[in-house]
Each structure stands twice: as structure tokens, then as C-alpha cells.
Amino acid sequence: MERNDYIGTAKAAAMLHITTRRVVGLCHEGKLIDAVQEGRNWKIPEESVRAYTGTAEIGDSLLPCAVRNTSYVEISSECYYVDITLLIRDLIDDHNMVTLFTRPRRFGKTLTINMLKTLLKSVEVKMIG
């Protein structure tokens, strides 16, 4: 491997879809092999970033994690997403007048409601059309 294929933390972060701070942490932990610190900056071999992900080509193989995004359509197609659409069946089968979603902050309450709204609208359109 030639030594002129070093990249910085910003490019490595973009390739891995993580923050630059996490890239620095990976360098300190020795998980990005042959990464060299020069002053405050890191020089990281591009090949070690590829080796860390276990892929030969980086880009389309990794998806970002959805943070602060509540659009079900966007998240389900562009990000890592745990499918909870069977929740709809459970809600319909229970025949409850009111359902209260109690979860901690940043636990997907708005995303769940957005998912229900999106899926029920598509069912409504199919029933009408």
C-alpha cells in the first residue's frame, strides 16, 4: 500500500457516516490501522477505513442512522430502520378507544405516529380508488 493515500478525519467520517469525533476515538482505540497523529490532526490510510467497515467499496453499502428525523417515508427508504408496522395490527385488534404511547424522550414516538398516518393514508387511498 502506498503511503500517499492518507485521508483526514472529516473524509473518513463522511465515508463511515459517523462524526469526526468518533473517527478520532477509533484512531485512539487503534481500530483504524496505521492511523498517524500529527499534532492535533490524524492521517488515516483510506484502506484502513475500508478494512474497518469490511467492504471493498464504501458509500452505498452503509446507511446513516436517523437522528431527529420523523419522516417515515424518508427514514424507511434512506436510513437504518426497525420495522414496527405489525404495531398497526395490534392496535386495530385491541379495539381500544384510546392508546397512550409512553416512551422516553428520543424514543420514536413521533416517528411511530408518522408511520401510522402514512400507512393508514395509503390504505384509505386504495379503498377509495
N, CA, C and O atoms as CSV, one atom per row, in Angstrom:
chain,resi,resn,atom,element,x,y,z
A,1,MET,N,N,0.847,-1.186,0.000
A,1,MET,CA,C,0.000,0.000,0.000
A,1,MET,C,C,0.887,1.242,0.000
A,1,MET,O,O,1.811,1.356,0.805
A,2,GLU,N,N,0.602,2.152,-0.891
A,2,GLU,CA,C,1.361,3.391,-0.938
A,2,GLU,C,C,0.954,4.285,0.227
A,2,GLU,O,O,-0.180,4.228,0.703
A,3,ARG,N,N,1.872,5.090,0.668
A,3,ARG,CA,C,1.607,5.939,1.821
A,3,ARG,C,C,1.049,7.311,1.427
A,3,ARG,O,O,0.894,8.172,2.294
A,4,ASN,N,N,0.745,7.535,0.158
A,4,ASN,CA,C,0.195,8.831,-0.234
A,4,ASN,C,C,-1.326,8.803,-0.295
A,4,ASN,O,O,-1.935,9.758,-0.777
A,5,ASP,N,N,-1.950,7.736,0.180
A,5,ASP,CA,C,-3.400,7.657,0.159
A,5,ASP,C,C,-4.012,7.888,1.549
A,5,ASP,O,O,-4.988,7.239,1.926
A,6,TYR,N,N,-3.429,8.808,2.288
A,6,TYR,CA,C,-3.949,9.177,3.593
A,6,TYR,C,C,-5.110,10.154,3.431
A,6,TYR,O,O,-5.129,10.973,2.513
A,7,ILE,N,N,-6.061,10.049,4.328
A,7,ILE,CA,C,-7.179,10.995,4.359
A,7,ILE,C,C,-7.286,11.561,5.761
A,7,ILE,O,O,-6.681,11.039,6.697
A,8,GLY,N,N,-8.051,12.622,5.906
A,8,GLY,CA,C,-8.261,13.241,7.209
A,8,GLY,C,C,-9.497,12.686,7.902
A,8,GLY,O,O,-10.210,11.844,7.356
A,9,THR,N,N,-9.733,13.165,9.098
A,9,THR,CA,C,-10.868,12.672,9.878
A,9,THR,C,C,-12.207,13.058,9.257
A,9,THR,O,O,-13.178,12.310,9.363
A,10,ALA,N,N,-12.264,14.226,8.608
A,10,ALA,CA,C,-13.525,14.656,8.006
A,10,ALA,C,C,-13.935,13.721,6.869
A,10,ALA,O,O,-15.096,13.321,6.780
A,11,LYS,N,N,-12.991,13.376,6.007
A,11,LYS,CA,C,-13.314,12.477,4.895
A,11,LYS,C,C,-13.624,11.073,5.408
A,11,LYS,O,O,-14.535,10.415,4.905
A,12,ALA,N,N,-12.870,10.613,6.409
A,12,ALA,CA,C,-13.149,9.290,6.991
A,12,ALA,C,C,-14.542,9.269,7.620
A,12,ALA,O,O,-15.265,8.279,7.501
A,13,ALA,N,N,-14.913,10.349,8.283
A,13,ALA,CA,C,-16.240,10.434,8.898
A,13,ALA,C,C,-17.331,10.391,7.830
A,13,ALA,O,O,-18.358,9.738,8.014
A,14,ALA,N,N,-17.111,11.081,6.721
A,14,ALA,CA,C,-18.085,11.065,5.629
A,14,ALA,C,C,-18.202,9.666,5.031
A,14,ALA,O,O,-19.302,9.223,4.698
A,15,MET,N,N,-17.089,8.978,4.897
A,15,MET,CA,C,-17.111,7.627,4.330
A,15,MET,C,C,-17.827,6.644,5.245
A,15,MET,O,O,-18.522,5.741,4.779
A,16,LEU,N,N,-17.652,6.824,6.554
A,16,LEU,CA,C,-18.239,5.907,7.528
A,16,LEU,C,C,-19.621,6.333,8.011
A,16,LEU,O,O,-20.290,5.582,8.720
A,17,HIS,N,N,-20.055,7.546,7.627
A,17,HIS,CA,C,-21.335,8.096,8.080
A,17,HIS,C,C,-21.380,8.224,9.601
A,17,HIS,O,O,-22.389,7.903,10.229
A,18,ILE,N,N,-20.278,8.695,10.187
A,18,ILE,CA,C,-20.201,8.934,11.623
A,18,ILE,C,C,-19.582,10.311,11.838
A,18,ILE,O,O,-19.193,10.973,10.875
A,19,THR,N,N,-19.491,10.741,13.077
A,19,THR,CA,C,-18.919,12.049,13.365
A,19,THR,C,C,-17.397,11.995,13.358
A,19,THR,O,O,-16.798,10.932,13.521
A,20,THR,N,N,-16.781,13.160,13.167
A,20,THR,CA,C,-15.317,13.218,13.203
A,20,THR,C,C,-14.805,12.872,14.591
A,20,THR,O,O,-13.727,12.294,14.733
A,21,ARG,N,N,-15.566,13.219,15.604
A,21,ARG,CA,C,-15.158,12.888,16.975
A,21,ARG,C,C,-15.064,11.377,17.167
A,21,ARG,O,O,-14.151,10.889,17.833
A,22,ARG,N,N,-16.006,10.639,16.582
A,22,ARG,CA,C,-15.959,9.177,16.688
A,22,ARG,C,C,-14.783,8.614,15.906
A,22,ARG,O,O,-14.179,7.625,16.321
A,23,VAL,N,N,-14.449,9.237,14.768
A,23,VAL,CA,C,-13.286,8.792,13.990
A,23,VAL,C,C,-12.018,8.954,14.823
A,23,VAL,O,O,-11.166,8.066,14.839
A,24,VAL,N,N,-11.894,10.081,15.514
A,24,VAL,CA,C,-10.739,10.301,16.387
A,24,VAL,C,C,-10.711,9.232,17.478
A,24,VAL,O,O,-9.642,8.723,17.816
A,25,GLY,N,N,-11.870,8.889,18.027
A,25,GLY,CA,C,-11.943,7.830,19.031
A,25,GLY,C,C,-11.477,6.492,18.471
A,25,GLY,O,O,-10.763,5.747,19.141
A,26,LEU,N,N,-11.886,6.188,17.236
A,26,LEU,CA,C,-11.450,4.939,16.601
A,26,LEU,C,C,-9.942,4.939,16.384
A,26,LEU,O,O,-9.295,3.899,16.511
A,27,CYS,N,N,-9.381,6.097,16.058
A,27,CYS,CA,C,-7.926,6.198,15.894
A,27,CYS,C,C,-7.216,5.948,17.223
A,27,CYS,O,O,-6.237,5.203,17.285
A,28,HIS,N,N,-7.716,6.574,18.279
A,28,HIS,CA,C,-7.118,6.379,19.611
A,28,HIS,C,C,-7.221,4.926,20.063
A,28,HIS,O,O,-6.317,4.409,20.718
A,29,GLU,N,N,-8.335,4.264,19.709
A,29,GLU,CA,C,-8.535,2.870,20.099
A,29,GLU,C,C,-7.730,1.905,19.241
A,29,GLU,O,O,-7.662,0.713,19.541
A,30,GLY,N,N,-7.120,2.413,18.175
A,30,GLY,CA,C,-6.331,1.566,17.285
A,30,GLY,C,C,-7.157,0.746,16.312
A,30,GLY,O,O,-6.659,-0.218,15.731
A,31,LYS,N,N,-8.425,1.122,16.126
A,31,LYS,CA,C,-9.290,0.366,15.228
A,31,LYS,C,C,-9.117,0.766,13.769
A,31,LYS,O,O,-9.501,0.014,12.873
A,32,LEU,N,N,-8.549,1.930,13.521
A,32,LEU,CA,C,-8.197,2.332,12.153
A,32,LEU,C,C,-6.684,2.132,12.036
A,32,LEU,O,O,-5.895,2.967,12.479
A,33,ILE,N,N,-6.311,1.033,11.442
A,33,ILE,CA,C,-4.922,0.567,11.419
A,33,ILE,C,C,-4.026,1.553,10.679
A,33,ILE,O,O,-4.399,2.097,9.640
A,34,ASP,N,N,-2.841,1.770,11.234
A,34,ASP,CA,C,-1.803,2.651,10.674
A,34,ASP,C,C,-2.198,4.125,10.648
A,34,ASP,O,O,-1.588,4.906,9.917
A,35,ALA,N,N,-3.200,4.523,11.424
A,35,ALA,CA,C,-3.545,5.942,11.527
A,35,ALA,C,C,-2.459,6.632,12.348
A,35,ALA,O,O,-2.040,6.127,13.389
A,36,VAL,N,N,-2.008,7.792,11.867
A,36,VAL,CA,C,-0.898,8.505,12.490
A,36,VAL,C,C,-1.384,9.880,12.929
A,36,VAL,O,O,-2.036,10.597,12.171
A,37,GLN,N,N,-1.054,10.229,14.162
A,37,GLN,CA,C,-1.423,11.549,14.659
A,37,GLN,C,C,-0.259,12.500,14.465
A,37,GLN,O,O,0.861,12.233,14.899
A,38,GLU,N,N,-0.539,13.615,13.806
A,38,GLU,CA,C,0.454,14.663,13.619
A,38,GLU,C,C,-0.083,15.930,14.262
A,38,GLU,O,O,-0.919,16.621,13.680
A,39,GLY,N,N,0.391,16.230,15.444
A,39,GLY,CA,C,-0.151,17.363,16.194
A,39,GLY,C,C,-1.554,17.033,16.654
A,39,GLY,O,O,-1.776,16.051,17.361
A,40,ARG,N,N,-2.503,17.869,16.245
A,40,ARG,CA,C,-3.905,17.621,16.590
A,40,ARG,C,C,-4.644,16.862,15.496
A,40,ARG,O,O,-5.778,16.432,15.706
A,41,ASN,N,N,-4.027,16.692,14.344
A,41,ASN,CA,C,-4.675,16.064,13.197
A,41,ASN,C,C,-4.276,14.600,13.055
A,41,ASN,O,O,-3.220,14.179,13.526
A,42,TRP,N,N,-5.129,13.845,12.406
A,42,TRP,CA,C,-4.875,12.439,12.135
A,42,TRP,C,C,-4.746,12.224,10.640
A,42,TRP,O,O,-5.501,12.792,9.850
A,43,LYS,N,N,-3.782,11.397,10.258
A,43,LYS,CA,C,-3.650,10.935,8.884
A,43,LYS,C,C,-4.050,9.462,8.900
A,43,LYS,O,O,-3.422,8.641,9.568
A,44,ILE,N,N,-5.106,9.142,8.151
A,44,ILE,CA,C,-5.678,7.797,8.186
A,44,ILE,C,C,-5.571,7.181,6.796
A,44,ILE,O,O,-6.031,7.781,5.824
A,45,PRO,N,N,-4.975,5.999,6.683
A,45,PRO,CA,C,-4.950,5.337,5.376
A,45,PRO,C,C,-6.375,5.001,4.930
A,45,PRO,O,O,-7.159,4.436,5.693
A,46,GLU,N,N,-6.695,5.352,3.694
A,46,GLU,CA,C,-8.037,5.087,3.175
A,46,GLU,C,C,-8.359,3.596,3.215
A,46,GLU,O,O,-9.505,3.205,3.433
A,47,GLU,N,N,-7.345,2.777,3.004
A,47,GLU,CA,C,-7.538,1.331,3.025
A,47,GLU,C,C,-7.959,0.836,4.417
A,47,GLU,O,O,-8.715,-0.129,4.525
A,48,SER,N,N,-7.472,1.493,5.482
A,48,SER,CA,C,-7.858,1.059,6.831
A,48,SER,C,C,-9.312,1.406,7.129
A,48,SER,O,O,-9.966,0.713,7.908
A,49,VAL,N,N,-9.827,2.482,6.512
A,49,VAL,CA,C,-11.247,2.813,6.671
A,49,VAL,C,C,-12.085,1.745,5.991
A,49,VAL,O,O,-13.097,1.299,6.532
A,50,ARG,N,N,-11.657,1.333,4.789
A,50,ARG,CA,C,-12.374,0.258,4.088
A,50,ARG,C,C,-12.300,-1.052,4.872
A,50,ARG,O,O,-13.284,-1.787,4.960
A,51,ALA,N,N,-11.136,-1.335,5.437
A,51,ALA,CA,C,-10.975,-2.565,6.214
A,51,ALA,C,C,-11.852,-2.537,7.472
A,51,ALA,O,O,-12.383,-3.570,7.879
A,52,TYR,N,N,-12.004,-1.366,8.083
A,52,TYR,CA,C,-12.823,-1.243,9.289
A,52,TYR,C,C,-14.284,-1.593,8.997
A,52,TYR,O,O,-14.947,-2.229,9.817
A,53,THR,N,N,-14.778,-1.183,7.842
A,53,THR,CA,C,-16.173,-1.474,7.501
A,53,THR,C,C,-16.349,-2.870,6.951
A,53,THR,O,O,-17.462,-3.395,6.921
A,54,GLY,N,N,-15.249,-3.479,6.513
A,54,GLY,CA,C,-15.339,-4.822,5.963
A,54,GLY,C,C,-15.815,-4.846,4.528
A,54,GLY,O,O,-16.220,-5.894,4.026
A,55,THR,N,N,-15.773,-3.702,3.859
A,55,THR,CA,C,-16.196,-3.628,2.464
A,55,THR,C,C,-15.066,-3.115,1.609
A,55,THR,O,O,-14.209,-2.370,2.085
A,56,ALA,N,N,-15.057,-3.506,0.355
A,56,ALA,CA,C,-14.041,-3.022,-0.579
A,56,ALA,C,C,-14.384,-1.623,-1.063
A,56,ALA,O,O,-13.494,-0.794,-1.250
A,57,GLU,N,N,-15.648,-1.359,-1.265
A,57,GLU,CA,C,-16.088,-0.040,-1.707
A,57,GLU,C,C,-16.999,0.544,-0.642
A,57,GLU,O,O,-17.840,-0.156,-0.077
A,58,ILE,N,N,-16.830,1.815,-0.374
A,58,ILE,CA,C,-17.617,2.479,0.660
A,58,ILE,C,C,-18.539,3.480,-0.013
A,58,ILE,O,O,-18.189,4.049,-1.046
A,59,GLY,N,N,-19.677,3.693,0.545
A,59,GLY,CA,C,-20.610,4.675,0.016
A,59,GLY,C,C,-22.027,4.165,0.162
A,59,GLY,O,O,-22.696,4.442,1.158
A,60,ASP,N,N,-22.484,3.420,-0.830
A,60,ASP,CA,C,-23.853,2.939,-0.825
A,60,ASP,C,C,-24.088,1.807,0.163
A,60,ASP,O,O,-25.234,1.541,0.523
A,61,SER,N,N,-23.021,1.126,0.616
A,61,SER,CA,C,-23.198,-0.033,1.483
A,61,SER,C,C,-23.586,0.350,2.910
A,61,SER,O,O,-24.160,-0.470,3.627
A,62,LEU,N,N,-23.292,1.555,3.329
A,62,LEU,CA,C,-23.622,1.988,4.678
A,62,LEU,C,C,-24.756,2.996,4.648
A,62,LEU,O,O,-24.777,3.896,3.808
A,63,LEU,N,N,-25.684,2.843,5.553
A,63,LEU,CA,C,-26.790,3.778,5.669
A,63,LEU,C,C,-26.606,4.605,6.932
A,63,LEU,O,O,-26.050,4.114,7.915
A,64,PRO,N,N,-27.063,5.850,6.922
A,64,PRO,CA,C,-26.976,6.640,8.141
A,64,PRO,C,C,-28.066,6.234,9.132
A,64,PRO,O,O,-29.093,5.674,8.746
A,65,CYS,N,N,-27.834,6.517,10.393
A,65,CYS,CA,C,-28.856,6.329,11.412
A,65,CYS,C,C,-29.709,7.590,11.445
A,65,CYS,O,O,-29.188,8.703,11.370
A,66,ALA,N,N,-30.996,7.416,11.555
A,66,ALA,CA,C,-31.911,8.553,11.546
A,66,ALA,C,C,-31.922,9.209,12.918
A,66,ALA,O,O,-32.347,8.605,13.903
A,67,VAL,N,N,-31.461,10.425,12.975
A,67,VAL,CA,C,-31.474,11.184,14.215
A,67,VAL,C,C,-32.235,12.481,13.963
A,67,VAL,O,O,-31.918,13.230,13.039
A,68,ARG,N,N,-33.229,12.733,14.785
A,68,ARG,CA,C,-34.056,13.941,14.699
A,68,ARG,C,C,-34.837,14.040,13.389
A,68,ARG,O,O,-35.200,15.138,12.966
A,69,ASN,N,N,-35.094,12.915,12.755
A,69,ASN,CA,C,-35.896,12.899,11.547
A,69,ASN,C,C,-37.145,12.099,11.852
A,69,ASN,O,O,-37.053,10.973,12.339
A,70,THR,N,N,-38.315,12.665,11.573
A,70,THR,CA,C,-39.559,11.984,11.906
A,70,THR,C,C,-40.366,11.620,10.665
A,70,THR,O,O,-41.540,11.267,10.786
A,71,SER,N,N,-39.783,11.694,9.496
A,71,SER,CA,C,-40.475,11.339,8.273
A,71,SER,C,C,-40.332,9.840,8.020
A,71,SER,O,O,-39.247,9.355,7.699
A,72,TYR,N,N,-41.441,9.114,8.171
A,72,TYR,CA,C,-41.401,7.660,7.997
A,72,TYR,C,C,-40.956,7.277,6.594
A,72,TYR,O,O,-40.150,6.360,6.436
A,73,VAL,N,N,-41.460,7.956,5.580
A,73,VAL,CA,C,-41.138,7.625,4.196
A,73,VAL,C,C,-39.643,7.794,3.955
A,73,VAL,O,O,-39.009,6.937,3.339
A,74,GLU,N,N,-39.087,8.887,4.435
A,74,GLU,CA,C,-37.663,9.169,4.249
A,74,GLU,C,C,-36.795,8.163,5.015
A,74,GLU,O,O,-35.834,7.624,4.466
A,75,ILE,N,N,-37.128,7.918,6.259
A,75,ILE,CA,C,-36.313,7.033,7.094
A,75,ILE,C,C,-36.368,5.592,6.600
A,75,ILE,O,O,-35.338,4.919,6.554
A,76,SER,N,N,-37.549,5.110,6.231
A,76,SER,CA,C,-37.663,3.710,5.824
A,76,SER,C,C,-36.947,3.424,4.512
A,76,SER,O,O,-36.609,2.273,4.235
A,77,SER,N,N,-36.712,4.448,3.704
A,77,SER,CA,C,-36.037,4.212,2.428
A,77,SER,C,C,-34.565,4.603,2.435
A,77,SER,O,O,-33.799,4.098,1.613
A,78,GLU,N,N,-34.144,5.491,3.341
A,78,GLU,CA,C,-32.793,6.027,3.275
A,78,GLU,C,C,-31.927,5.759,4.504
A,78,GLU,O,O,-30.740,6.085,4.491
A,79,CYS,N,N,-32.484,5.177,5.561
A,79,CYS,CA,C,-31.735,5.025,6.810
A,79,CYS,C,C,-31.954,3.622,7.381
A,79,CYS,O,O,-32.799,2.863,6.905
A,80,TYR,N,N,-31.180,3.302,8.401
A,80,TYR,CA,C,-31.445,2.088,9.151
A,80,TYR,C,C,-32.748,2.301,9.901
A,80,TYR,O,O,-32.944,3.339,10.532
A,81,TYR,N,N,-33.638,1.322,9.834
A,81,TYR,CA,C,-34.956,1.470,10.439
A,81,TYR,C,C,-35.441,0.109,10.907
A,81,TYR,O,O,-35.365,-0.864,10.157
A,82,VAL,N,N,-35.932,0.027,12.120
A,82,VAL,CA,C,-36.516,-1.206,12.651
A,82,VAL,C,C,-38.008,-1.156,12.337
A,82,VAL,O,O,-38.720,-0.267,12.804
A,83,ASP,N,N,-38.469,-2.110,11.549
A,83,ASP,CA,C,-39.856,-2.126,11.095
A,83,ASP,C,C,-40.784,-2.546,12.225
A,83,ASP,O,O,-40.673,-3.654,12.749
A,84,ILE,N,N,-41.696,-1.661,12.595
A,84,ILE,CA,C,-42.658,-1.959,13.652
A,84,ILE,C,C,-44.087,-1.871,13.115
A,84,ILE,O,O,-45.019,-1.583,13.865
A,85,THR,N,N,-44.254,-2.121,11.818
A,85,THR,CA,C,-45.575,-1.986,11.221
A,85,THR,C,C,-46.581,-3.015,11.748
A,85,THR,O,O,-47.787,-2.825,11.587
A,86,LEU,N,N,-46.116,-4.091,12.369
A,86,LEU,CA,C,-47.061,-5.024,12.991
A,86,LEU,C,C,-47.775,-4.381,14.175
A,86,LEU,O,O,-48.778,-4.904,14.662
A,87,LEU,N,N,-47.259,-3.255,14.630
A,87,LEU,CA,C,-47.922,-2.498,15.690
A,87,LEU,C,C,-49.324,-2.087,15.245
A,87,LEU,O,O,-50.243,-2.037,16.063
A,88,ILE,N,N,-49.491,-1.797,13.966
A,88,ILE,CA,C,-50.799,-1.384,13.452
A,88,ILE,C,C,-51.817,-2.504,13.649
A,88,ILE,O,O,-52.939,-2.255,14.090
A,89,ARG,N,N,-51.429,-3.733,13.324
A,89,ARG,CA,C,-52.335,-4.873,13.511
A,89,ARG,C,C,-52.739,-4.983,14.970
A,89,ARG,O,O,-53.913,-5.188,15.277
A,90,ASP,N,N,-51.776,-4.848,15.869
A,90,ASP,CA,C,-52.080,-4.947,17.302
A,90,ASP,C,C,-53.024,-3.833,17.746
A,90,ASP,O,O,-53.930,-4.068,18.546
A,91,LEU,N,N,-52.818,-2.626,17.231
A,91,LEU,CA,C,-53.695,-1.507,17.600
A,91,LEU,C,C,-55.117,-1.727,17.105
A,91,LEU,O,O,-56.078,-1.429,17.815
A,92,ILE,N,N,-55.253,-2.249,15.887
A,92,ILE,CA,C,-56.587,-2.493,15.334
A,92,ILE,C,C,-57.268,-3.652,16.053
A,92,ILE,O,O,-58.464,-3.583,16.333
A,93,ASP,N,N,-56.536,-4.698,16.353
A,93,ASP,CA,C,-57.115,-5.880,17.009
A,93,ASP,C,C,-57.535,-5.616,18.446
A,93,ASP,O,O,-58.438,-6.283,18.952
A,94,ASP,N,N,-56.902,-4.660,19.115
A,94,ASP,CA,C,-57.218,-4.388,20.520
A,94,ASP,C,C,-58.561,-3.683,20.701
A,94,ASP,O,O,-59.170,-3.820,21.762
A,95,HIS,N,N,-59.041,-2.944,19.719
A,95,HIS,CA,C,-60.312,-2.217,19.779
A,95,HIS,C,C,-60.377,-1.256,20.962
A,95,HIS,O,O,-61.431,-1.110,21.580
A,96,ASN,N,N,-59.277,-0.609,21.281
A,96,ASN,CA,C,-59.259,0.355,22.378
A,96,ASN,C,C,-59.755,1.713,21.895
A,96,ASN,O,O,-59.552,2.085,20.739
A,97,MET,N,N,-60.403,2.444,22.787
A,97,MET,CA,C,-60.854,3.799,22.456
A,97,MET,C,C,-59.662,4.750,22.381
A,97,MET,O,O,-59.617,5.639,21.531
A,98,VAL,N,N,-58.705,4.554,23.275
A,98,VAL,CA,C,-57.536,5.433,23.351
A,98,VAL,C,C,-56.297,4.570,23.551
A,98,VAL,O,O,-56.315,3.594,24.301
A,99,THR,N,N,-55.238,4.941,22.877
A,99,THR,CA,C,-53.956,4.265,23.077
A,99,THR,C,C,-52.934,5.329,23.448
A,99,THR,O,O,-52.773,6.318,22.732
A,100,LEU,N,N,-52.259,5.131,24.543
A,100,LEU,CA,C,-51.256,6.079,25.022
A,100,LEU,C,C,-49.873,5.503,24.783
A,100,LEU,O,O,-49.551,4.416,25.263
A,101,PHE,N,N,-49.053,6.242,24.032
A,101,PHE,CA,C,-47.675,5.827,23.777
A,101,PHE,C,C,-46.777,6.518,24.785
A,101,PHE,O,O,-46.538,7.722,24.689
A,102,THR,N,N,-46.286,5.769,25.738
A,102,THR,CA,C,-45.369,6.341,26.726
A,102,THR,C,C,-43.990,5.755,26.502
A,102,THR,O,O,-43.772,4.558,26.687
A,103,ARG,N,N,-43.089,6.586,26.113
A,103,ARG,CA,C,-41.707,6.196,25.883
A,103,ARG,C,C,-40.821,7.357,26.317
A,103,ARG,O,O,-41.280,8.497,26.391
A,104,PRO,N,N,-39.564,7.075,26.600
A,104,PRO,CA,C,-38.649,8.163,26.968
A,104,PRO,C,C,-38.428,9.119,25.801
A,104,PRO,O,O,-38.772,8.825,24.656
A,105,ARG,N,N,-37.865,10.234,26.114
A,105,ARG,CA,C,-37.517,11.232,25.110
A,105,ARG,C,C,-36.605,10.598,24.064
A,105,ARG,O,O,-35.746,9.786,24.405
A,106,ARG,N,N,-36.785,10.964,22.784
A,106,ARG,CA,C,-35.972,10.485,21.647
A,106,ARG,C,C,-36.124,8.985,21.428
A,106,ARG,O,O,-35.171,8.318,21.028
A,107,PHE,N,N,-37.316,8.448,21.688
A,107,PHE,CA,C,-37.534,7.009,21.568
A,107,PHE,C,C,-38.460,6.647,20.409
A,107,PHE,O,O,-38.898,5.500,20.313
A,108,GLY,N,N,-38.766,7.597,19.531
A,108,GLY,CA,C,-39.508,7.304,18.322
A,108,GLY,C,C,-41.014,7.430,18.402
A,108,GLY,O,O,-41.720,6.821,17.598
A,109,LYS,N,N,-41.531,8.207,19.350
A,109,LYS,CA,C,-42.979,8.357,19.446
A,109,LYS,C,C,-43.530,9.077,18.217
A,109,LYS,O,O,-44.505,8.615,17.625
A,110,THR,N,N,-42.933,10.182,17.828
A,110,THR,CA,C,-43.393,10.950,16.677
A,110,THR,C,C,-43.226,10.153,15.396
A,110,THR,O,O,-44.095,10.196,14.526
A,111,LEU,N,N,-42.134,9.433,15.266
A,111,LEU,CA,C,-41.924,8.600,14.089
A,111,LEU,C,C,-42.982,7.504,14.003
A,111,LEU,O,O,-43.456,7.199,12.908
A,112,THR,N,N,-43.361,6.909,15.122
A,112,THR,CA,C,-44.397,5.871,15.130
A,112,THR,C,C,-45.731,6.449,14.677
A,112,THR,O,O,-46.427,5.834,13.870
A,113,ILE,N,N,-46.093,7.613,15.181
A,113,ILE,CA,C,-47.350,8.254,14.780
A,113,ILE,C,C,-47.296,8.613,13.298
A,113,ILE,O,O,-48.288,8.439,12.590
A,114,ASN,N,N,-46.154,9.113,12.815
A,114,ASN,CA,C,-46.000,9.447,11.402
A,114,ASN,C,C,-46.121,8.201,10.537
A,114,ASN,O,O,-46.714,8.251,9.459
A,115,MET,N,N,-45.561,7.075,11.001
A,115,MET,CA,C,-45.673,5.809,10.275
A,115,MET,C,C,-47.137,5.390,10.169
A,115,MET,O,O,-47.601,5.007,9.095
A,116,LEU,N,N,-47.863,5.465,11.285
A,116,LEU,CA,C,-49.281,5.110,11.275
A,116,LEU,C,C,-50.064,5.986,10.306
A,116,LEU,O,O,-50.880,5.489,9.530
A,117,LYS,N,N,-49.816,7.275,10.355
A,117,LYS,CA,C,-50.506,8.228,9.482
A,117,LYS,C,C,-50.231,7.915,8.011
A,117,LYS,O,O,-51.152,7.905,7.194
A,118,THR,N,N,-48.962,7.661,7.673
A,118,THR,CA,C,-48.579,7.370,6.292
A,118,THR,C,C,-49.222,6.079,5.800
A,118,THR,O,O,-49.785,6.040,4.706
A,119,LEU,N,N,-49.140,5.033,6.597
A,119,LEU,CA,C,-49.687,3.748,6.178
A,119,LEU,C,C,-51.209,3.742,6.116
A,119,LEU,O,O,-51.786,3.134,5.215
A,120,LEU,N,N,-51.861,4.402,7.049
A,120,LEU,CA,C,-53.321,4.453,7.022
A,120,LEU,C,C,-53.829,5.312,5.872
A,120,LEU,O,O,-54.892,5.027,5.322
A,121,LYS,N,N,-53.095,6.356,5.497
A,121,LYS,CA,C,-53.479,7.155,4.324
A,121,LYS,C,C,-53.381,6.325,3.056
A,121,LYS,O,O,-54.235,6.439,2.177
A,122,SER,N,N,-52.348,5.485,2.948
A,122,SER,CA,C,-52.207,4.655,1.750
A,122,SER,C,C,-53.330,3.611,1.686
A,122,SER,O,O,-53.797,3.276,0.597
A,123,VAL,N,N,-53.761,3.102,2.828
A,123,VAL,CA,C,-54.871,2.147,2.848
A,123,VAL,C,C,-56.157,2.858,2.442
A,123,VAL,O,O,-56.963,2.299,1.699
A,124,GLU,N,N,-56.358,4.090,2.921
A,124,GLU,CA,C,-57.546,4.872,2.596
A,124,GLU,C,C,-57.617,5.138,1.091
A,124,GLU,O,O,-58.687,5.028,0.494
A,125,VAL,N,N,-56.488,5.487,0.477
A,125,VAL,CA,C,-56.454,5.755,-0.958
A,125,VAL,C,C,-56.801,4.493,-1.740
A,125,VAL,O,O,-57.526,4.566,-2.732
A,126,LYS,N,N,-56.296,3.341,-1.313
A,126,LYS,CA,C,-56.585,2.085,-2.005
A,126,LYS,C,C,-58.044,1.711,-1.883
A,126,LYS,O,O,-58.617,1.145,-2.814
A,127,MET,N,N,-58.672,2.025,-0.723
A,127,MET,CA,C,-60.069,1.685,-0.520
A,127,MET,C,C,-60.979,2.593,-1.348
A,127,MET,O,O,-62.002,2.147,-1.867
A,128,ILE,N,N,-60.604,3.861,-1.467
A,128,ILE,CA,C,-61.414,4.815,-2.228
A,128,ILE,C,C,-61.242,4.588,-3.725
A,128,ILE,O,O,-62.213,4.594,-4.483
A,129,GLY,N,N,-59.948,4.382,-4.153
A,129,GLY,CA,C,-59.633,4.266,-5.589
A,129,GLY,C,C,-59.915,2.935,-6.088
A,129,GLY,O,O,-59.709,2.662,-7.270
